[in-house]
Amino acid sequence: MIIIHAVFNINPAKQDAFLEEIQPLIVASRAESGNVSYTLHKATEKDNEFTMVEVWQDHLAVASHNSSEHFTSFVGKAKEFLSSPLNVNAFEGQPLK
């Protein structure tokens, strides 16, 4: 499994627009083959920080997602919402038994 944490620091004046714009990405990403979960979390200690936690079956699923229309469309718009560069970390993991 591939686990991705994408941290968005959002301009406070653009938070509502960000939340509206990201919804189609969430819905479409959850419907993709190879997606295990795709969830946006709001930080409890930082008012304008959000983390997208993604879990994918494998590298091929991530590659397919990264080339999808809904992903590339959102990435093209994301910079207008950010107050600092996007921070993305990817991990490999296995389910605990």
C-alpha positions, 0 to 999 in steps of 0.5 A: 500500500501507498500512503500519501499525506498532502498538507495544505496551508490555506489562505484564510480568505480563500478557505471556503473556495478551497473546500468547495473546489476540493470536493469533486477531487475527493469524490472522483478519487474515491471512485478510482480503481486502486483507491482504499481511502481519500480523506481531508482532515482539518488540523485542530491546532492550526486554523488554516491547515488541512491534510489529505490522507490518501491510501492506494493499493499500489504505485500503479494506482497512484500513477493513474490518479496523478494523471487523472483529469480531476487530479490535474485540474485541481493541482492547476488551481491549488496554488491560488488557495495556498499560503505556503507551498504544498507539502507531500510525503509518501510512505509504503505500508502494509495492513497490520494483522 
